[in-house]
Amino acid sequence: MADIRSPAVAGMFYPAQPRILRDDIQRLLGSAEAADLAPVRAILVPHAGYVYSAPVAAAAYRLFARAQRPPTRLLLMGPSHRSWFQGVAIADVEGFRTPLGVQAVDLDAVRRLAAIGRPFGTANTPHEAEHCLEVQIPFIQVVLPEAKIVPILFGEVDPLEVGRALNEFLTEDDLIVVSSDLSHYHTNEAAHEIDASFLKALLSGDFLGVARGEACGQAPALALMTIAEARGWHPHLLDYRTSGDVTGERHQVVGYAAVAYVEVQHNGEITP
C-alpha cells in the first residue's frame, strides 16, 4: 500500500508555517519578471534554500501560473544527492506532503513507467531525505494544485536513454520540471563565467557542452534536452543569479538559473 512521503527540509529550505510559505510564494510570483512565452512545456529551476534561489524559480513558475490549459501531470526530475543507485528511482507513494498539504502522485503513471524496466524502477528510499524535488512542491501547490506529479530521481544512468523513453511516454497534457543548481563553491566571478558557458550550451542544444558543465542536475537536463530536440521545444533563459548576488558573500557561491522550454509552432514561430 503506497503512503505519503513526509517533508524532509521544511523549516530549513523553506518555511514550515503554511501561511508564511504560501504568502512568500505568492509574493515571489508577483514580483517575478513576466515573460511573454507560451506554450511552455518544461522548465529548469534551482533547488536551494528559498532565501537564495526561490526568486529565480519564481520566474519559471510564473509561466505555469499563466497557462491557459493547466496540465494534468507534472514529471519532476532531479539528481539524487544522498543515495547512489543505478537507473532512475520513481517514488511509489500516494503523494508528497509539505506544510501546504499533499500533492498527489500519479500512481498509474509511476507503475507504467516502472513496467518499462531498466533503467526505470520504483524506489522510495532515495526520495526520503532528498531535497531537490521537495522544494518544488510548494510552488506547484500554489500554481498547479490539481496536477498530479511523477517524482523521478536520477542515479547512475544514461540520460539520453531516459530522455528517449520519456519522450515516448509523454502526452500533450504533461509538463516537465527539471530541478538543478549550476556551479558550486567558486568565487562569484568564476561562477558567472562557468555558468555562462553551461547556459550557452543548454540554450544552443550542445549536449557535450552541458555534459562538461557543473550542474548537479546535469543528467535530467540532458534527458530534457533529448525530449526537446525530438519535439522541437525551444529554451529561453528567464533569470540567472548566484547565491553571492543575493547575499553579498562572493567567495563560495552556487549558481541558479530558470529556463523555460516553449513549443515551436509549425510555422517555426514561438506562440506569443
C-alpha positions, -999 to +999 in steps of 0.1 A: +000+000+000+015+033-011+018+060+016+027+097+018+062+110+015+068+133+045+087+166+041+124+164+049+136+200+046+105+221+057+118+247+082+153+245+066+150+251+029+116+268+031+092+280+058+074+253+078+044+276+086+017+272+059+006+308+058+041+322+056+051+297+030+021+305+008+025+342+012+062+340+003+055+321-029+027+344-039+049+374-033+077+359-053+054+350-082+040+385-082+074+402-082+090+379-109+095+394-143+067+385-166+079+366-197+056+365-227+061+329-237+036+301-245+030+273-246+056+263-220+063+226-220+091+223-195+112+244-170+146+240-154+146+256-119+170+256-089+166+237-056+185+256-030+170+273+001+143+297-008+162+327+005+188+320-021+171+306-052+133+310-049+132+343-067+148+326-097+125+296-096+095+320-094+103+334-129+096+299-143+067+290-121+050+323-130+047+309-166+029+278-152+006+300-133-004+318-165-010+286-185-043+287-204-048+250-202-035+236-169-016+203-172-029+171-157+005+158-148+040+170-140+071+149-144+096+161-117+132+151-125+162+158-104+196+143-092+199+121-062+222+139-037+222+114-009+217+080-024+237+061-050+219+037-073+218+027-109+190+039-132+162+062-121+142+059-089+105+067-092+086+073-059+058+049-055+038+068-029+003+084-029+016+119-025+043+143-013+034+163+018+045+199+025+031+224+050+006+233+023-009+198+022-004+168-001+003+169-038-010+137-053+013+113-072+000+098-105+005+062-093-008+048-126+019+067-145+046+056-119+037+020-124+035+022-162+070+038-163+084+011-139+069-016-162+092-004-190+120-019-170+156-007-169+166+020-163+132+027-147+122+013-113+103+022-082+122+030-051+112+052-022+143+052+000+163+077-023+134+101-020+131+101+018+158+127+026+162+142-009+155+180-012+157+186-049+121+176-057+106+185-024+114+222-027+095+223-060+063+210-044+051+242-026+054+262-058+034+235-076+008+235-048+003+272-054+003+274-092-010+240-102-027+224-072-047+199-092-019+185-113-006+151-103+032+145-101+056+118-111+087+121-089+119+108-107+154+108-093+184+102-115+212+079-103+239+063-124+222+063-158+225+072-195+203+104-195+198+102-233+183+067-229+160+081-202+150+111-224+142+089-254+120+066-232+102+096-216+096+111-250+076+081-259+057+082-226+048+119-226+013+132-236+002+167-246-012+171-210+022+167-194+047+193-183+083+187-171+101+202-142+139+197-140+155+206-107+191+216-109+215+241-094+245+252-115+282+256-105+291+251-068+316+268-045+336+291-068+341+328-064+312+348-077+332+360-107+342+324-116+307+311-111+293+336-135+318+326-161+313+288-156+275+291-156+275+313-187+293+286-206+268+260-193+238+281-202+251+288-236+254+251-242+220+244-228+203+271-249+220+261-281+213+223-277+250+215-272+248+181-254+286+178-249+289+213-235+261+206-209+278+172-201+310+191-194+293+215-170+290+215-133+252+215-128+242+189-102+211+182-124+232+176-155+216+142-162+179+153-160+189+184-180+203+162-207+172+140-207+151+171-211+173+183-240+167+149-257+130+154-254+131+190-265+152+181-296+127+154-306+097+176-301+110+210-313+109+228-279+130+259-277+147+270-245+146+306-231+167+319-202+144+336-177+167+345-149+202+338-136+218+347-103+243+333-078+239+330-040+266+357-040+244+380-060+217+376-033+238+376-001+269+396-010+291+366+001+312+362-030+338+336-021+320+303-023+287+307-043+262+285-061+246+294-094+209+293-101+190+296-134+154+295-146+149+282-181+116+276-200+112+253-229+085+265-253+068+245-281+076+258-315+046+261-338+046+245-373+054+279-389+086+280-369+074+308-346+070+308-309+034+313-297+032+348-281 
